[in-house]
Structure formats: C-alpha cells, structure tokens
Amino acid sequence: MRFGRYLYGGGCILVLCLVYGLMGDDSGPVLTWWLTLLFLGLAFYPLSKSLFHSFTDHGYIFSKVLGFLCSGYMMFLLGSLRIMKFSGTGVWVSTLLTMALVWGIYYFCTKKKGMQKLFSEMPVDVFLSRELFFLAGFAIFAYLKGFNPSAYGTERMMDYGFMTGMARTEYFPVQDFWFAGENLNYYYFGQYLMTFLTKLSGNEVVYGYNLGLSMCFALCMSLSFSLVYQWMFAHTEDQEKEGQKHPGRVATFAGIMASLAVTFAANCHYIIFNFLVPMVWEILGLEGQTPSYWFADSTRYIGYHPDVNDKTAHEYPAYSFLLGDLHAHVINIFVVLTILAILFACTRALKAGEKREWKWKELFLDLSVLMIGFLIGICMMENYWDFPIYYVVAGAILLAIHLRSGDSALSVGARIGTQGIIVLTVATVISLPFSLQFHAMTNGFARAEDHTRWYQLLILWGMPVALLVGHFVSMAVRCKTKSFRPSIRELDHTDLYVLLIGLCASGLILIPEVMYVVDIYTGGYKRFNTMFKLSYQAFIMLGLLTGYVTAKWIARPQSAAQRKWGIIAGIVVLWSCGYFKTALDDSFGDVTDPERHKGLRADAFIYEYRPMDAEAVKWINASVPSGSVVLEANGDSYTLYNFVSVLTGLPTVLGWHTHEWLWHNDLDPVDLRAADILEIYTGTDLQKKQELLQKYNVDYIYIGSNEYEKYGQSGMDPQILLEMGEVVYYSTTPDMQGNLIYLVKVR
C-alpha cells in the first residue's frame, strides 16, 4: 500500500513538473485550477462518502463535481436573492459556507465515531491513483488546447461571451450581453459554473474558458473510468463465490475500456468511411477521386450522405472536446455521469430479495434521492433536455430496485411514486432562481415525417446495440441455469442496472424516428435538435455499457464464443479511438511541433484577425465600467461579428441574429433592433439617432473593422457619429482597410 502511495504521488509530481516545463507562463493558471479542484474534492469528501460508501474509492472523483456544483449553486442562490455579490470574495464565502454545512450535517448524523471512521477508512492510495488519472487527462488536454486556444468558430464566441458577461455580473439573473436591457433567456448555468471556478481559482476568464473545457474532458475520462470500475468490481466481487478472483484487475480493465469508449471513441461511421470505403475504392479501382474524410463527417451523416432534406446531428464527447465549444451538453456530461453513479450506489444498497422495513421518514430524507433531485434541477438550468432523459432513467432504475425487494405491487408503487414526486419537487425548487425568469423556447411536439435509413442506424448504433442484445441474452442464459423462469430478484444487480441503461439509451435513439420537439428550425432541420440532444446522451450511456460488456466478455466469459465476440468488440472500440487523433490533426494541426503552441488565451483570435481592434478591446476592458452598453454592428451567427461584447462582457444592443431569434422564440424584436442599429450608423437624422441611443441606454458607440465592413457601403459617415459624443479612444494607426477605429462616449 505504501508503495502505491509513493508511486501515484510521484506520478502526480511528475505530471506537474511536465506542466511547468511545457506550458511556461500558462502553467500558473493550470496549476491553480487543479489545486482548486483538489481542495473541493477533499472539502466535500464527507458528502461523496455518504453517497458512495459502497464504492472502493468512496466516489472521490465525484466529490470534485459535488463540490463545485453545491458551492456554485449556493453562490447562485445568494446572488439571486441579492444577499452576496458574485465576486472573488463571494465565491470563496459561499464555498466555505457550503463546506461547513456539509461537514456539520455529517458530524450531526454520524457523531464522533463517524468522523473517526471518515479518516481511518480513507483509501489514500486509491485517492492518489484517481487523482493521477484526472490530473494527467487535465494536463494533457490543456497542453493540446494550446495549439488551438481561440474562442472563435462554431459557437465558441457565444460561450466565451457568456463567461465574460458573467464575470462582470454582480447579481443574478444574468443580463443578455447580446440584447441589452433584458435578461439572458438561455441555459447558461453551465457557463456560470465555469466562471465560478475561474473566480474561485483566481484566474481570468481568458484562461478560464480553455481550462473549463480541459476540466470537462478530464472529468469525462475519469468519471467514466470510476463508474464502470465500480460496476465491474461489484459484479466480480459478487461472483467470487463461484471461483472468480482479482476483481480489481478486471474492474480496472473495464474502467479503461469505458473511459476510451465514452471520451475518445467515435461511432462506426469513422471506421467505415475513413478506412474501409477508401480501401474498397482502391481495391475495386473505381473511377474518380478516393472519398475523403473530415472529422465532422461522423456527426453529420443522416441527411448528408446521401444528401436529403432531413439534416440532423449525432455528436459525441470526442468531437465536442476537439471542436472546442464550451456548450451546455458538454458541461453537463459530469452532471449526468454523477446521476448515474448515485443510481448505481442505490442498487448496491439493497440486495436481491432482501426484505426491508421502509419508513416514510427515511423515504423522504433519503440522501441519494434528494441529491438526484438536486442534480436534475441543475440539468433544468444547464441543459434542459437532460432533465426528462435522466428523470426517466432514474425512475426505471429505482423501480427495478424496489421490484427486487419482493414487496407487493402496491407497496412498490407507493414508494416509487413518492420518490418520483420528491425528485421532481426538489428539482423544481432548486431551479426556481433560474426558471422564474426563463421563457420556453420550444412549441411542443410533432410527429416525425422523415425517418432515418435502416443502414444508417446500423452504422451509427449497430455495435453498441448488438452488445446490449448480447448482454441481455447472456443474462437470460445465466438465469435459466438456476430456474426455468427467472424473476427480477434472481438477476445480478449490476447486470440489471447496465441493461436498463442500455434500454434507455436505445429508446433515445428511436424517439426522433417517431417525434421531435418543435422550435425555430423548420424544413429539413426539423429533427436536428431533437436527434442531437437525445443521441448525445445515448452515446454516453452506450459507451459505458460497451466498456462493461466488452471487459466482462473478455475477462469473465460464459463461453469461448463470448470471449471471441468480446475481443472483436474491444478491437472495434480501440480502432474507433483513432478518431481522436484524426480529429486532433484536423482541428488542431501538428501538435508535435512546440513552435506552434500558442498558449491558453481564448482571445488569441482577435490579435490574429483584427489586430487594431484588439488594442481597442484591451482599452475598453481596462477603462469602460461594467454595465455600460457599447453599440457595435450586429451580424450573423458563427461569424466574427459582435466580438466587442464577447471579449469585454459589456452588453450591446443586438448580437448574433439567429441565436437571439432562438432565445426569444420571436423574430420581430430581433429585426426591430437590427433596423434601429442600421439607422444609428447610417442615418442622417441626428435627433432620431439620439432617440434611439436613449431608447437602448447606449453609453458608447464603437466604430471598428466590422462597422466599416457592414455599414461602409450603406452610407455610414464616421464624422457624424463622432459628433454624437466625446471620442475617448481612437487608433493612431489605420486597420487593414485603412480606417481609424473610434470609441465614442455618448453625451
């Protein structure tokens, strides 16, 4: 045991030394972020110990997640009630307050003996091994991110703008930095958590964006490992009486396979179209250019190949991490994995067939159920799609737990119904500070008119679903050796849990074939959001199942044929992990050349594309007070427009057109603001300009590269705009188009 501690501890020190040596000035932000998470993991250990006492590591890695979720929510609540400002001091006070609350409740419930056991039973060597695994993932991805750190492209500017805007926020709700004067009507709680951790670690948002993404990657990798490790350890430990030994080794193998399948792997589209199709093309000598492969192709297959009027998305974590969007579905990965971990801990609490006298007081104060409600409440604020998904998943697993007790149907129904109400009530109450100011962006459901071709479903989901079917068959065969008609009580609890996870994931794949959620996307994009959000969670759950079933069939097979299929499945998983390298090359370039390393500053793009504007933005950040409205040219989504509001966090009159349309679920107010901005920049009526500036409480007018580009041909006269107030900043050197950049403070 001492050797393990020295080995894992030395590994952590080695990784830290490599971070310092490779990342130079950026090593400071990396180390402070990691130390903050280390502190949170230890500070909230009593909570993870209470929830995961049956886990060999007591849920240590999950304690990091619980730490910043609980303390972050405390800050959000106090800020919403205007009791405490969202500041560096505020985040630390809320964290220490939440930590004291956790330790106080733990002491009250366990007394002195429980506190002694808390430390005496602490598996230090296991903690260090988990910490090393997390730290390695965090450091490696942070280093890789330095080759492509810019928060520009796809929705990176928007996500970064959320963080810069919230960094200037004192109280909640958050103001819409792209729709001055109104609250942000979007699921921003995930970006809020990243901003919370940025302030807690003492970093700037310019580093916090990429450190937050690196943390999400490391948590996805380490939480997947820890969760499936516990699945396999529990299963193997339960089977030891049948002569199966070394549960830790098999569990480690399963955890690694799951971590690879969830974090690094792609769907089988990558294998077929990146390897097999070009190979067949060459073998058959077909005419024309050999088909090429781009890393996004595996996420845009249905509707694109062949090209039909039914465009969809079916993304997965590896693509998301390398794409670089710090978006809701990415941030929420660690929340949903924690929900699944708590649900598995619940299955360990009651053995099959065990009679238990349920007391209503215990039912209402069940910590696991309350925490599931809390986490689903976080989903309501962070990524609402995950609320119904994991509410159903939780209901299915809790129902199975109660059915295994052998109690009457009436008793089981009463308990599961009560727990369902408790979870929903807690989630609703937790989300109130957010939901009270939020307006739905959807318009109900509709029947799906377009459907996916069968072979496309087979290519995308055939392998994991085949493992699910094989898992079910192996369970049935095993049980029939014990009784001809096995009941749910005879099933291995881990196998049953994994089966339910797989069935729920399969349901998510099928739902878009039947119905979709109606939003602003119409025509050929009707199913886009529904398939994207549902299939993302399906991939995560099936990835966990793949790691467990593959390792089980290889290391604990019921037959030689099962081991053979397990090896084949393992090869497919490892092969599909090559996607990570392919996508890394496509999106980050050559990461073996240290000269290309740019560091972790998310604002790097402005110095590359708009160097003169970069100087103006720097001046604005240093000189313009928070809350000031800075007018700038609005533009289309996914473009370089609205970089001033993004890089400063100061609100502007209108941001990306389609995004604001989606958030308001109404095009009219968006078009009205666009017309008013056009009038301010190009109109000749000074009085009308002044009225519009007062209408939106504009404090500053920015005249830069985007403004010259968009309004220069429409009659914009900078001299007229300069007369609207006092010029507080101007560039002494023209930009690339030969224009001077101005910032005018409105009178």
C-alpha positions in Angstrom: 0.0 0.0 0.0 2.8 2.4 0.8 4.5 1.6 -2.5 1.3 2.5 -4.3 1.1 5.8 -2.5 4.7 6.7 -3.4 4.1 5.6 -7.0 0.9 7.6 -7.5 2.1 10.5 -5.6 5.3 10.6 -7.6 3.3 10.4 -10.8 1.3 13.5 -9.8 4.5 15.4 -9.1 6.0 14.3 -12.4 2.9 15.5 -14.3 3.1 18.8 -12.5 6.7 19.2 -13.4 5.9 18.5 -17.1 3.1 21.1 -17.0 5.6 23.7 -15.7 8.2 22.7 -18.2 6.0 22.5 -21.3 3.5 25.3 -20.7 5.7 28.1 -19.3 3.6 31.1 -18.3 0.4 29.2 -18.8 1.4 26.7 -16.1 0.2 29.1 -13.3 -3.5 29.1 -14.4 -3.4 25.3 -15.0 -1.9 24.6 -11.5 -4.2 27.0 -9.6 -7.3 25.4 -11.4 -6.2 21.9 -10.5 -5.4 22.9 -6.9 -8.8 24.4 -6.5 -10.4 21.2 -7.7 -8.2 19.2 -5.4 -9.3 21.3 -2.5 -13.0 20.9 -3.5 -12.6 17.1 -3.7 -11.2 16.9 -0.2 -13.6 19.5 1.2 -16.7 17.7 0.0 -15.4 14.2 0.7 -18.0 13.6 3.5 -20.8 14.1 1.0 -19.3 11.7 -1.5 -18.5 9.2 1.3 -22.2 9.3 2.4 -23.4 8.8 -1.2 -20.8 6.3 -2.4 -19.9 4.4 0.8 -20.1 1.1 -1.2 -17.6 2.3 -3.8 -14.0 1.2 -3.3 -12.9 4.9 -3.8 -15.9 6.4 -1.9 -16.6 8.3 -5.0 -13.6 10.5 -4.6 -13.6 12.0 -8.2 -17.3 12.6 -7.9 -16.6 14.7 -4.8 -15.0 17.3 -7.0 -18.2 17.6 -9.1 -20.3 17.7 -6.0 -18.0 20.3 -4.5 -18.3 22.9 -7.2 -21.9 22.1 -8.0 -23.1 22.6 -4.4 -20.9 25.6 -3.7 -21.6 27.1 -7.1 -25.3 26.7 -6.5 -25.0 28.4 -3.1 -23.4 31.4 -4.8 -26.1 31.4 -7.5 -28.8 31.3 -4.9 -27.3 34.1 -2.7 -26.6 36.2 -5.8 -30.2 35.7 -7.0 -31.5 36.8 -3.6 -29.1 39.8 -3.7 -27.5 38.7 -0.5 -24.0 38.4 -1.8 -22.2 39.7 -4.9 -20.7 37.3 -7.4 -17.1 38.3 -6.7 -13.8 36.7 -5.8 -14.7 37.1 -2.1 -18.3 36.0 -2.7 -17.4 32.7 -4.4 -15.0 31.8 -1.5 -17.5 32.7 1.2 -20.2 30.6 -0.5 -17.8 27.7 -0.9 -16.7 27.8 2.7 -20.3 28.2 3.9 -21.4 25.2 1.9 -18.4 23.1 3.1 -19.2 24.0 6.7 -22.8 22.9 6.1 -21.7 19.6 4.7 -19.2 18.8 7.5 -21.7 20.0 10.1 -24.5 17.7 8.8 -22.1 14.8 8.5 -21.0 15.3 12.1 -24.5 15.7 13.4 -25.6 12.4 11.6 -22.5 10.3 12.5 -21.2 11.8 15.7 -17.6 11.4 16.8 -17.3 7.8 15.8 -18.3 8.6 12.2 -15.8 11.4 12.0 -13.0 9.0 13.1 -14.1 6.4 10.5 -14.1 9.1 7.8 -10.4 9.5 8.1 -9.4 6.0 9.2 -11.3 4.4 6.3 -9.9 6.8 3.7 -8.2 4.8 0.9 -5.3 7.2 0.3 -3.6 5.0 -2.3 -6.9 4.8 -4.3 -7.4 8.5 -4.0 -3.9 9.2 -5.3 -4.4 6.8 -8.3 -7.7 8.6 -9.2 -6.1 12.0 -8.8 -3.2 11.0 -11.0 -5.6 9.8 -13.7 -7.6 13.0 -13.6 -4.6 15.3 -13.4 -3.0 13.5 -16.4 -6.1 14.0 -18.5 -6.5 17.6 -17.4 -2.8 18.5 -18.1 -2.6 16.7 -21.5 -5.8 18.3 -22.9 -4.8 21.7 -21.6 -1.5 21.4 -23.4 -3.2 20.2 -26.6 -5.7 23.1 -26.3 -2.7 25.5 -26.5 -2.4 24.6 -30.2 -5.9 25.9 -30.9 -7.0 28.1 -28.0 -9.1 30.7 -29.8 -12.7 31.1 -28.8 -13.7 31.6 -32.4 -15.5 29.4 -34.8 -18.8 27.5 -34.4 -20.4 28.7 -31.1 -17.1 29.3 -29.1 -17.5 33.1 -29.3 -21.0 32.8 -27.8 -19.9 30.5 -24.9 -16.9 32.7 -24.2 -19.2 35.8 -24.2 -21.4 34.1 -21.6 -18.4 33.8 -19.4 -17.0 37.4 -19.9 -20.5 38.8 -19.3 -21.0 36.8 -16.1 -17.5 37.8 -14.9 -18.8 41.3 -14.8 -22.1 40.3 -13.2 -22.8 41.2 -9.5 -26.2 39.6 -9.1 -28.5 37.2 -10.9 -30.3 36.7 -13.3 -27.6 37.4 -15.9 -28.2 40.2 -18.4 -28.2 39.3 -22.1 -24.9 40.7 -23.4 -26.3 40.5 -26.9 -29.7 42.0 -26.1 -29.1 45.0 -23.8 -31.8 45.7 -21.2 -33.1 42.1 -21.0 -32.2 39.0 -19.1 -30.4 36.2 -20.8 -33.1 33.7 -21.9 -30.8 30.6 -22.4 -29.5 27.7 -20.4 -26.4 29.5 -19.1 -25.8 27.7 -15.8 -23.0 25.6 -17.2 -21.0 28.6 -18.3 -21.8 30.2 -14.9 -20.2 27.2 -13.2 -17.1 27.7 -15.4 -17.0 31.4 -14.4 -17.5 30.5 -10.8 -14.5 28.1 -10.9 -12.5 30.8 -12.8 -13.1 33.3 -9.9 -12.6 30.6 -7.2 -9.2 29.7 -8.7 -8.1 33.3 -9.1 -7.8 33.1 -12.9 -9.0 35.4 -15.7 -11.8 34.4 -18.0 -9.4 34.5 -20.9 -7.8 31.4 -19.3 -10.9 30.0 -17.7 -12.6 29.1 -21.0 -10.0 26.6 -22.0 -9.3 25.4 -18.5 -13.0 24.7 -18.1 -13.1 22.7 -21.3 -9.9 20.8 -20.2 -11.6 20.0 -16.9 -14.7 18.7 -18.7 -12.5 16.4 -20.7 -10.6 15.1 -17.7 -13.9 14.6 -15.7 -15.5 12.7 -18.6 -12.5 10.4 -18.8 -12.0 9.9 -15.0 -15.7 9.7 -14.1 -16.4 7.1 -16.8 -13.5 5.1 -15.5 -14.6 5.3 -11.9 -18.2 4.5 -12.6 -17.6 1.4 -14.7 -14.8 0.3 -12.4 -17.4 0.1 -9.7 -19.8 -1.8 -11.9 -17.3 -4.5 -12.7 -15.8 -4.6 -9.2 -19.3 -5.1 -7.7 -20.2 -7.8 -10.3 -16.9 -9.7 -10.0 -17.0 -9.4 -6.2 -20.5 -10.9 -6.1 -19.3 -13.8 -8.3 -16.2 -14.7 -6.2 -18.1 -17.5 -4.6 -18.1 -19.1 -8.0 -14.3 -19.1 -8.1 -13.7 -15.8 -9.9 -10.9 -13.8 -8.3 -9.0 -10.5 -8.7 -12.0 -8.1 -9.0 -9.7 -5.1 -9.0 -7.8 -6.1 -12.1 -10.9 -6.8 -14.2 -12.6 -3.7 -12.9 -9.6 -1.6 -14.0 -9.7 -3.1 -17.4 -13.5 -2.4 -17.6 -12.9 1.2 -16.4 -10.3 1.9 -19.0 -12.4 0.4 -21.8 -15.4 2.6 -20.8 -13.2 5.7 -20.5 -11.9 5.1 -24.0 -15.4 4.3 -25.4 -17.0 7.5 -23.9 -14.2 10.0 -24.2 -12.0 9.1 -27.1 -14.1 6.9 -29.4 -16.3 7.7 -32.4 -19.2 5.8 -33.9 -18.5 3.2 -36.5 -19.0 5.7 -39.3 -15.4 6.7 -38.7 -14.1 3.1 -39.2 -16.2 2.5 -42.3 -15.8 5.8 -44.2 -12.2 6.7 -43.1 -10.7 3.2 -43.6 -13.0 0.6 -45.3 -14.6 2.7 -48.0 -11.3 4.1 -49.3 -9.7 0.7 -49.1 -12.6 -0.9 -51.1 -12.4 2.0 -53.6 -8.8 1.3 -54.3 -9.2 -2.5 -54.4 -12.0 -2.2 -57.0 -10.2 0.5 -58.9 -13.3 2.7 -59.0 -13.2 5.9 -61.1 -13.0 9.3 -59.6 -11.2 10.7 -56.6 -11.0 8.5 -53.5 -13.6 9.6 -50.9 -12.0 11.9 -48.3 -12.9 12.1 -44.6 -13.3 15.1 -42.3 -13.6 14.7 -38.6 -17.1 16.3 -38.5 -18.5 13.7 -41.1 -19.3 11.2 -38.4 -21.6 13.7 -36.7 -23.3 14.8 -39.9 -24.2 11.5 -41.6 -28.0 11.3 -41.5 -29.3 13.8 -44.1 -25.9 14.5 -45.6 -24.8 11.1 -47.1 -27.0 10.8 -49.2 -27.9 14.5 -49.3 -31.7 14.7 -48.4 -33.9 17.2 -46.9 -33.6 15.9 -43.4 -30.5 17.3 -41.8 -29.6 16.0 -38.3 -26.7 15.8 -35.9 -25.5 12.9 -33.8 -22.5 14.1 -31.9 -20.4 12.6 -29.1 -17.9 13.8 -26.5 -14.7 13.3 -28.5 -16.0 15.5 -31.3 -17.2 18.1 -28.8 -13.9 18.4 -26.9 -11.9 18.9 -30.1 -14.5 21.2 -31.7 -13.9 23.4 -28.6 -17.4 24.6 -27.8 -17.9 25.0 -24.1 -21.6 24.3 -24.6 -24.4 23.1 -22.3 -24.4 19.5 -23.5 -20.6 19.3 -23.0 -20.6 20.8 -19.5 -23.4 18.7 -18.4 -21.5 15.4 -19.0 -20.1 15.4 -15.5 -23.6 16.0 -14.1 -25.2 13.1 -15.9 -22.4 10.7 -15.0 -22.8 11.7 -11.3 -26.5 10.9 -11.6 -25.7 7.5 -13.0 -23.2 6.9 -10.2 -25.7 7.8 -7.5 -28.3 5.5 -9.1 -25.8 2.6 -9.1 -24.9 3.3 -5.5 -28.7 2.9 -4.8 -28.7 -0.6 -6.4 -25.9 -1.7 -4.1 -27.9 -0.6 -1.0 -30.5 -3.4 -1.3 -29.6 -6.9 -2.1 -31.9 -9.0 -4.2 -34.8 -10.5 -2.3 -33.8 -8.6 0.9 -36.8 -7.6 2.9 -36.6 -4.1 4.3 -39.0 -2.2 6.5 -39.4 1.1 4.7 -40.1 4.0 7.0 -41.7 7.1 5.4 -39.3 9.4 7.3 -36.3 7.6 5.7 -38.0 7.7 2.3 -38.4 11.5 2.4 -34.9 12.0 3.8 -33.0 9.6 1.5 -29.8 11.5 0.7 -29.4 9.7 -2.7 -32.9 10.6 -3.9 -32.5 14.2 -2.7 -29.2 14.5 -4.5 -30.7 13.1 -7.7 -33.4 15.8 -7.4 -30.7 18.4 -6.9 -28.7 17.2 -9.9 -31.8 17.0 -12.2 -32.6 20.6 -11.0 -29.1 21.6 -12.2 -30.0 19.9 -15.6 -33.1 22.1 -15.8 -30.8 25.2 -15.7 -27.8 23.8 -17.6 -29.2 21.6 -20.4 -32.9 21.1 -20.1 -33.1 18.1 -22.4 -31.2 16.1 -19.8 -34.0 16.7 -17.2 -36.6 14.4 -18.9 -34.0 11.9 -20.0 -32.5 11.3 -16.6 -35.8 11.6 -14.7 -37.0 8.6 -16.7 -33.6 6.8 -16.3 -33.8 7.4 -12.5 -37.4 6.2 -12.4 -36.6 3.0 -14.3 -33.6 2.1 -12.0 -35.3 3.0 -8.8 -38.4 1.0 -9.9 -36.1 -2.0 -10.5 -34.6 -1.7 -7.1 -38.0 -1.7 -5.4 -39.2 -4.7 -7.5 -36.1 -6.7 -6.4 -37.2 -6.3 -2.8 -40.1 -8.8 -3.4 -42.7 -6.5 -1.8 -46.2 -6.2 -3.0 -47.1 -4.2 -6.1 -49.0 -1.7 -4.0 -46.0 -1.1 -1.7 -43.6 -0.7 -4.6 -45.9 1.7 -6.5 -46.3 3.8 -3.4 -42.6 4.1 -2.8 -41.6 4.8 -6.4 -44.4 7.3 -6.8 -43.3 9.1 -3.6 -39.7 9.1 -4.8 -40.7 10.4 -8.2 -42.6 13.3 -6.5 -39.6 14.0 -4.2 -37.2 14.2 -7.1 -39.4 16.4 -9.2 -40.2 18.7 -6.3 -36.5 19.1 -5.3 -35.5 19.7 -8.9 -38.2 22.3 -9.4 -37.4 24.2 -6.2 -33.6 24.1 -7.0 -34.2 25.6 -10.5 -36.6 28.3 -9.3 -33.9 31.1 -9.3 -33.4 30.4 -13.0 -36.8 29.2 -14.1 -38.7 32.2 -12.7 -37.1 34.5 -15.3 -36.9 32.0 -18.2 -39.3 31.6 -21.1 -39.6 28.4 -23.0 -38.0 28.4 -26.5 -40.0 25.4 -27.8 -43.5 25.0 -29.1 -44.5 21.4 -28.2 -44.1 18.2 -30.1 -44.8 17.0 -33.6 -44.9 13.6 -35.3 -41.7 12.8 -37.3 -42.4 12.8 -41.1 -38.8 11.9 -42.0 -37.0 8.8 -40.9 -33.5 7.5 -40.9 -32.5 4.8 -43.3 -32.0 1.4 -41.6 -28.4 1.0 -42.7 -27.5 4.4 -41.2 -28.9 3.4 -37.9 -26.9 0.2 -38.2 -23.7 2.0 -39.0 -24.1 4.5 -36.1 -25.5 2.3 -33.4 -25.2 -1.3 -34.6 -22.2 -2.2 -32.5 -23.3 -1.0 -29.0 -26.8 -2.2 -29.5 -25.5 -5.6 -30.5 -23.6 -5.7 -27.2 -26.8 -4.7 -25.4 -28.7 -7.6 -27.1 -25.8 -10.0 -26.3 -25.8 -8.7 -22.7 -29.5 -9.4 -22.4 -29.1 -12.9 -23.9 -26.2 -13.8 -21.5 -28.3 -12.7 -18.5 -31.2 -14.8 -19.7 -28.9 -17.9 -20.2 -27.3 -17.5 -16.9 -30.6 -17.2 -15.0 -32.1 -20.2 -16.7 -29.3 -22.3 -15.3 -30.8 -21.5 -11.9 -34.5 -21.5 -12.6 -36.6 -22.1 -15.7 -38.5 -18.8 -15.3 -36.1 -16.3 -13.5 -37.6 -13.4 -11.7 -36.1 -9.9 -11.4 -34.8 -10.9 -8.0 -32.5 -13.6 -9.5 -30.7 -11.2 -11.8 -27.3 -9.9 -10.9 -27.9 -6.3 -9.8 -25.1 -4.8 -11.8 -26.1 -6.6 -15.0 -29.7 -5.4 -14.5 -28.6 -1.9 -14.0 -26.5 -2.0 -17.1 -29.3 -3.5 -19.1 -31.7 -0.7 -18.0 -29.1 1.9 -19.0 -28.8 0.3 -22.4 -32.6 0.1 -22.9 -33.0 3.8 -22.0 -30.2 4.7 -24.5 -31.9 2.7 -27.2 -35.2 4.5 -26.6 -33.4 7.8 -27.1 -32.2 6.7 -30.5 -35.7 5.7 -31.5 -37.6 8.7 -30.3 -36.5 11.1 -33.1 -37.9 8.5 -35.6 -41.3 8.9 -34.0 -41.5 12.6 -32.8 -39.5 15.7 -32.4 -39.6 18.9 -30.4 -40.8 21.9 -32.4 -38.5 25.0 -32.3 -37.4 27.7 -34.8 -35.7 25.1 -37.0 -38.1 24.2 -39.8 -37.9 22.4 -43.2 -35.1 20.0 -43.5 -33.8 20.8 -40.0 -36.9 19.9 -38.0 -35.4 16.9 -36.3 -31.9 18.5 -35.9 -32.0 19.5 -32.2 -34.1 16.5 -31.0 -31.7 13.9 -32.5 -28.7 15.9 -31.5 -29.6 16.1 -27.8 -31.1 12.6 -27.4 -28.4 10.7 -29.3 -25.6 12.5 -27.4 -26.8 11.0 -24.1 -27.4 7.7 -25.9 -23.8 7.6 -26.9 -22.6 8.3 -23.4 -24.8 5.5 -21.8 -23.9 3.0 -24.6 -20.3 3.9 -24.2 -20.4 3.0 -20.6 -22.2 -0.3 -21.4 -19.6 -1.0 -24.1 -16.8 -0.8 -21.7 -18.5 -3.0 -19.1 -19.8 -5.7 -21.5 -16.5 -5.9 -23.5 -14.4 -6.3 -20.4 -16.8 -8.8 -19.0 -16.9 -11.0 -22.1 -13.1 -10.9 -22.4 -12.2 -11.4 -18.7 -15.3 -13.2 -17.4 -16.8 -15.0 -20.4 -19.6 -17.6 -20.1 -18.2 -19.4 -23.2 -15.4 -19.3 -25.6 -17.6 -17.8 -28.2 -18.5 -14.9 -25.9 -14.8 -14.2 -25.3 -14.2 -14.1 -29.1 -17.0 -11.6 -29.6 -15.7 -9.6 -26.6 -12.2 -9.4 -28.3 -13.8 -8.3 -31.6 -15.8 -5.6 -29.8 -12.7 -4.5 -28.0 -10.8 -4.2 -31.2 -13.6 -2.0 -32.7 -13.5 0.2 -29.6 -9.8 0.7 -29.9 -10.0 1.2 -33.6 -12.6 3.9 -33.2 -10.4 5.7 -30.7 -8.2 6.5 -33.6 -10.9 9.2 -34.4 -9.4 11.3 -31.6 -6.0 11.5 -33.4 -7.7 12.2 -36.7 -9.9 14.9 -35.3 -7.0 16.3 -33.4 -5.0 16.7 -36.6 -7.9 18.2 -38.5 -8.8 20.8 -35.9 -5.5 21.4 -34.0 -2.9 20.8 -36.7 0.5 19.3 -35.9 0.7 19.1 -32.1 4.2 17.6 -32.2 5.7 21.0 -33.1 6.2 23.0 -29.9 6.7 26.1 -32.0 3.0 26.1 -32.9 1.9 26.2 -29.3 0.0 29.4 -28.8 -0.9 29.2 -25.1 -4.3 29.1 -23.4 -5.6 32.6 -24.0 -9.1 32.3 -25.5 -8.9 35.8 -27.0 -6.0 34.9 -29.3 -8.2 35.1 -32.4 -8.7 38.9 -32.2 -4.9 39.5 -32.4 -4.8 37.4 -35.5 -7.8 38.6 -37.4 -8.4 42.1 -36.1 -5.1 43.4 -34.6 -6.1 47.1 -34.4 -9.5 46.2 -32.9 -7.6 44.1 -30.3 -5.9 47.3 -29.0 -9.3 49.0 -28.7 -10.8 46.0 -26.9 -7.9 46.0 -24.5 -8.5 49.7 -23.7 -12.3 49.0 -23.3 -11.6 46.2 -20.8 -9.3 48.5 -18.8 -11.3 51.7 -18.9 -15.1 51.2 -19.5 -17.1 50.4 -16.4 -19.2 47.3 -16.1 -22.8 47.6 -17.1 -22.1 50.1 -19.9 -23.9 49.4 -23.2 -21.5 49.5 -26.1 -23.1 49.7 -29.5 -21.5 47.6 -32.3 -22.5 46.2 -35.6 -24.7 43.1 -35.3 -24.1 40.1 -37.5 -25.0 36.6 -38.5 -24.3 33.6 -36.2 -21.0 31.9 -36.2 -19.2 34.9 -37.6 -16.6 37.4 -36.2 -19.3 40.0 -35.6 -20.0 41.2 -32.1 -16.5 40.5 -30.9 -16.5 43.6 -28.7 -19.3 42.4 -26.5 -17.8 38.9 -26.5 -14.3 39.9 -25.5 -15.4 42.6 -22.9 -18.6 41.1 -21.5 -20.3 44.5 -21.9 -23.8 44.4 -23.4 -24.6 45.5 -26.9 -28.0 46.3 -28.5 -28.1 43.1 -30.7 -25.8 40.1 -31.2 -25.9 37.1 -33.4 -29.2 37.2 -35.3 -30.3 33.5 -35.4 -29.3 32.9 -31.8 -31.3 35.8 -30.4 -34.2 34.7 -32.6 -34.0 31.2 -31.0 -33.6 32.6 -27.4 -36.7 34.9 -27.8 -38.6 32.4 -30.0 -39.7 35.5 -31.9 -38.1 37.2 -34.9 -39.9 40.6 -34.7 -37.9 42.1 -31.7 -34.7 40.9 -33.3 -35.4 42.5 -36.7 -36.6 45.7 -35.0 -33.2 46.1 -33.2 -31.3 45.4 -36.3 -33.2 48.1 -38.1 -32.5 50.6 -35.3 -28.8 49.8 -35.3 -28.7 50.4 -39.1 -30.4 53.8 -38.6 -27.9 54.8 -35.9 -24.9 54.0 -38.0 -26.1 55.2 -41.4 -29.0 57.6 -40.8 -28.7 61.3 -41.3 -31.4 62.5 -38.8 -29.3 63.4 -35.7 -32.4 63.7 -33.4 -33.6 60.2 -34.4 -30.2 58.8 -33.8 -30.2 60.4 -30.3 -33.6 59.0 -29.5 -32.5 55.5 -30.5 -29.4 55.8 -28.4 -31.5 56.8 -25.4 -34.0 54.0 -26.1 -31.4 51.4 -25.6 -29.4 53.3 -23.0 -26.3 53.2 -25.2 -23.2 54.6 -23.4 -20.6 54.1 -26.1 -20.6 53.8 -29.9 -17.9 51.5 -31.4 -16.6 52.2 -34.9 -14.3 49.5 -36.0 -13.5 46.9 -38.7 -16.9 45.2 -38.6 -18.7 48.6 -38.7 -16.8 49.8 -41.7 -17.3 46.4 -43.4 -21.1 46.2 -42.8 -22.2 49.9 -43.0 -19.5 51.5 -45.1 -21.3 50.8 -48.3 -24.7 51.9 -46.8 -23.7 55.4 -46.1 -22.0 55.3 -42.7 -20.3 58.6 -42.0 -17.9 58.3 -39.1 -17.7 62.1 -38.7 -21.5 62.3 -37.9 -21.1 59.5 -35.3 -18.2 61.3 -33.7 -20.4 64.3 -33.2 -22.8 62.2 -31.1 -20.4 62.4 -28.1 -16.8 62.5 -26.9 -14.1 60.5 -28.6 -12.5 58.6 -25.7 -10.4 56.2 -27.8 -9.0 56.2 -31.4 -6.3 54.2 -33.1 -3.3 56.1 -34.3 -2.7 53.5 -37.0 -5.3 52.5 -39.6 -6.6 49.0 -39.7 -6.1 46.6 -42.6 -8.7 48.5 -44.6 -7.0 51.9 -43.9 -9.7 53.1 -41.4 -9.2 54.5 -37.9 -11.0 52.9 -35.0 -13.0 55.0 -32.6 -14.9 54.7 -29.4 -17.4 57.5 -28.8 -18.9 58.1 -25.3 -22.5 59.2 -25.9 -23.5 62.6 -24.3 
